[in-house]
Amino acid sequence: MSGFKVAKQFFEACEAGEGWDGCQEFVADDAVFAAQSEPIVDIKTVKDYAEWMKQMGSETLKGASYTLHSIAWDEDKRCAFVFCYFSRGSLR
């Protein structure tokens, strides 16, 4: 499976709130996570981030959604870039 496809499937599973159960097939068990955003600055693993997203989607921001605008893949760096708009309510 291509890196681009793995990145996109991971993003979709994570944003859908599937937690680690839905994301682990796309990520190494010991994958690290880093962020500058205050609510998640202390999260250090992708596993913990996936579980945080699950909690956010099922409890804290239940009913929230996103619109994917763009996704790109850099094969040399094996890195994905995703641009989306996150909304707590209706986009209309």
trRosetta pair geometry for C-beta under 8 A, 3 or more apart (Angstrom, degrees):
i j d omega theta_ij theta_ji phi_ij phi_ji
1 5 5.1 -111 178 83 95 127
1 6 5.6 113 118 -57 116 93
2 5 4.6 94 60 6 85 102
2 6 7.0 -151 95 -4 45 86
2 73 7.9 57 145 161 110 171
3 6 5.7 -56 -147 38 33 111
3 7 6.2 33 156 -20 67 107
3 73 6.0 143 102 -164 99 130
3 75 6.7 144 47 -116 138 66
3 78 5.4 -117 -142 -142 154 81
3 80 7.6 -164 147 -56 92 98
4 7 5.8 -57 -149 36 28 111
4 8 6.3 24 156 -16 64 109
4 71 7.9 121 -164 132 91 109
4 73 3.8 -88 -94 -40 93 161
4 80 7.1 131 -125 -98 54 107
5 8 5.8 -56 -146 39 30 109
5 9 6.2 26 157 -16 65 109
6 9 5.9 -59 -145 40 27 107
6 10 6.2 29 156 -20 64 107
6 26 5.1 157 -172 -147 85 95
7 10 5.8 -55 -147 36 28 111
7 11 6.3 29 154 -20 64 107
7 26 7.8 149 -82 -180 24 125
7 71 7.4 166 114 -180 112 120
7 73 6.2 163 36 -99 147 105
7 80 3.5 149 -174 -51 150 151
7 82 7.8 -167 153 -51 107 111
8 11 5.7 -52 -147 35 31 113
8 12 6.3 28 156 -17 64 107
8 71 5.9 90 -98 148 97 161
8 80 7.4 -167 -52 -139 58 149
9 12 5.8 -53 -144 38 31 110
9 13 6.3 30 157 -17 65 108
9 26 5.7 -172 94 -89 100 140
10 13 5.9 -60 -147 39 29 108
10 14 6.0 25 158 -17 66 112
10 23 5.8 68 -147 -146 77 88
10 26 3.8 -162 -77 122 99 151
10 27 6.3 101 -125 -48 132 96
11 14 5.9 -60 -145 39 26 109
11 15 6.0 15 162 -9 65 113
11 71 7.1 -160 39 -116 165 134
11 80 7.3 -122 -45 125 125 148
11 82 5.4 148 -127 -80 151 161
12 15 6.1 -59 -138 44 25 104
12 16 6.0 24 160 -20 62 114
13 16 5.8 -60 -144 38 25 110
13 18 4.5 -62 -174 41 81 138
13 22 4.1 -168 -169 139 112 105
13 23 4.9 168 110 -81 125 69
13 26 6.9 161 33 8 140 139
13 50 7.9 -3 119 -140 97 117
14 17 8.0 44 168 -62 31 24
14 18 7.1 -75 -77 42 24 90
14 22 7.7 -175 -65 96 40 107
14 23 5.4 57 -72 -92 82 131
14 49 7.5 4 -149 122 126 97
14 50 5.4 -97 -119 -115 90 82
14 53 5.3 47 178 80 79 167
15 53 7.0 -81 -95 -177 30 136
15 57 7.8 124 174 -77 40 141
15 66 5.7 -65 -171 26 135 141
15 84 7.6 2 -115 76 155 168
16 22 7.1 -93 76 135 110 161
16 57 7.3 106 152 -173 25 168
17 53 6.0 -145 -104 135 58 82
17 54 4.7 111 -169 -123 72 50
17 56 7.3 -140 -105 70 105 72
17 57 3.0 -121 -78 74 133 147
17 58 5.6 148 175 -38 143 86
18 21 6.3 -115 159 76 85 81
18 22 2.4 -19 140 28 132 158
18 23 6.3 146 87 -34 105 78
18 50 7.6 -40 82 -175 70 107
18 54 6.8 -85 78 -95 16 103
19 22 6.0 96 56 20 55 95
19 23 6.9 -130 117 6 29 105
19 50 5.4 99 -167 141 35 93
19 51 5.2 44 -145 -101 93 55
19 53 7.3 -175 -88 74 47 84
19 54 3.5 14 -72 -64 90 150
20 23 5.7 -74 -134 51 32 100
20 24 5.3 47 172 -51 75 104
20 47 4.9 30 -108 -150 126 78
20 50 4.7 122 -73 92 58 131
20 51 5.6 -10 -26 -57 100 89
20 54 7.8 -71 -6 -22 61 140
21 24 6.7 -29 -126 4 16 112
22 50 7.6 -168 63 -175 81 125
23 26 5.9 -74 -171 43 59 106
23 27 5.9 12 149 6 92 123
23 46 7.2 -141 138 148 134 105
23 47 7.9 177 86 -109 120 49
23 50 4.3 -129 31 -122 152 147
24 27 6.2 -83 -136 52 35 92
24 29 7.4 29 -155 -95 101 67
24 47 7.3 34 -93 -105 94 91
24 50 7.8 -156 -54 68 68 171
27 31 4.6 -78 178 2 105 153
27 46 4.9 -130 -174 108 154 151
27 47 7.7 -171 102 -61 138 68
27 50 7.9 -158 22 -42 154 138
28 31 4.6 128 62 -53 82 90
29 47 7.5 19 -163 -54 52 128
30 45 7.5 -84 -161 -132 39 112
31 45 6.7 104 83 -164 62 73
31 46 4.0 -4 97 7 116 130
31 47 7.4 132 56 -25 90 77
32 44 6.4 -46 -150 169 81 69
32 45 6.3 -69 -122 -108 40 52
32 46 7.1 60 86 -25 9 84
33 43 5.5 -34 99 125 130 96
33 44 6.1 138 57 163 83 16
33 45 5.5 44 9 128 105 8
33 46 4.9 147 -57 -69 108 51
33 48 6.9 -138 35 60 141 93
33 49 4.6 177 -135 -28 166 132
34 44 7.6 21 -80 -129 63 53
35 40 4.7 19 66 98 149 106
35 41 6.0 -118 86 -92 84 46
35 43 6.7 25 21 57 117 103
35 49 7.9 127 -24 -108 128 126
36 41 6.7 21 -152 -101 22 98
37 40 5.3 30 82 40 102 95
37 41 6.6 -158 78 -54 43 78
38 41 5.8 -27 -133 -17 28 118
40 43 4.7 -32 -172 14 83 122
40 49 6.8 60 -163 -117 130 91
40 52 6.4 125 -113 134 108 164
43 48 4.9 -168 -152 109 94 116
43 49 5.1 109 153 -75 142 78
43 52 6.0 -66 -95 -22 146 151
44 48 6.7 44 49 39 57 143
45 48 4.6 93 61 7 88 99
45 49 7.0 -151 96 -4 48 85
46 49 5.4 -54 -147 39 37 114
46 50 6.2 41 153 -23 68 103
47 50 5.9 -54 -150 33 28 110
47 51 6.6 23 153 -13 62 107
48 51 5.7 -55 -148 40 34 111
48 52 6.3 40 151 -24 66 104
49 52 5.4 -51 -147 34 34 115
49 53 6.4 35 153 -19 65 103
50 53 5.7 -51 -149 36 31 112
50 54 6.5 38 149 -24 62 103
51 54 5.4 -46 -149 30 36 117
51 55 6.6 36 152 -17 64 102
52 55 5.8 -55 -153 37 32 110
52 56 6.3 34 150 -21 66 106
53 56 5.5 -51 -144 36 34 114
53 57 6.2 26 160 -13 66 110
54 57 6.2 -63 -147 42 25 105
54 58 6.1 1 164 0 64 117
55 58 6.3 -68 -134 47 24 95
55 59 5.6 -30 -176 31 65 116
55 60 6.5 50 135 -5 79 108
56 59 7.3 -75 -118 56 11 75
56 60 4.8 -48 -133 54 53 119
56 61 5.2 7 170 25 81 107
56 64 7.6 -38 144 38 93 143
57 60 8.0 8 -15 51 19 81
57 61 6.4 -33 -97 74 35 90
57 62 7.0 82 165 -100 39 47
57 64 6.5 -112 -119 53 67 103
58 62 6.3 17 -179 -95 21 92
59 62 6.2 -4 -125 -48 7 103
61 64 4.0 4 148 -21 110 135
61 88 5.7 -102 -152 -121 104 90
63 88 7.5 56 92 179 89 57
63 89 7.5 20 123 -107 113 47
64 86 6.8 14 172 -178 117 89
64 87 6.4 176 -157 93 75 48
64 88 4.9 -40 -103 -117 98 46
64 89 7.9 -34 -107 -39 61 32
65 86 7.7 177 96 -151 36 52
65 87 5.6 -12 63 62 76 94
65 91 7.3 -85 79 -33 120 107
66 84 4.6 36 172 154 118 131
66 85 6.4 158 -158 79 68 45
66 86 4.9 -27 -100 -99 94 62
66 87 7.0 160 -93 16 40 74
67 84 6.1 169 80 -163 43 83
67 85 4.7 -3 51 53 98 99
67 87 7.5 35 -8 -4 95 115
67 91 6.5 65 -38 -96 130 159
68 71 6.5 -16 -175 -35 118 106
68 82 7.1 -58 -137 -166 95 100
68 83 7.8 105 -163 83 57 53
68 84 4.8 -40 -103 -101 49 108
69 83 4.8 -56 68 107 108 97
69 84 5.9 173 8 -102 81 41
69 85 6.5 73 -34 -16 115 90
70 81 7.8 -9 117 112 99 92
70 82 7.4 170 93 -153 59 40
70 83 4.4 18 52 46 95 111
71 80 6.6 -9 -171 -172 93 107
71 81 7.1 166 -153 86 46 54
71 82 4.9 -2 -108 -108 86 76
71 83 7.5 -155 -70 26 47 66
72 80 7.0 156 82 -156 48 58
72 81 4.7 -5 56 56 97 101
73 79 7.5 159 -154 83 52 42
73 80 5.4 -23 -100 -102 71 75
73 81 7.9 -160 -70 21 29 71
74 77 4.4 13 111 42 122 102
74 78 7.2 -71 91 -11 75 13
74 79 4.7 -3 52 57 110 89
74 80 7.7 -162 18 -77 74 29
74 81 7.5 56 -16 -12 101 102
75 78 6.8 18 -163 -76 32 56
85 91 7.6 90 109 -118 125 123
87 90 7.4 -65 143 98 137 9
87 91 5.3 -166 -11 -77 173 82
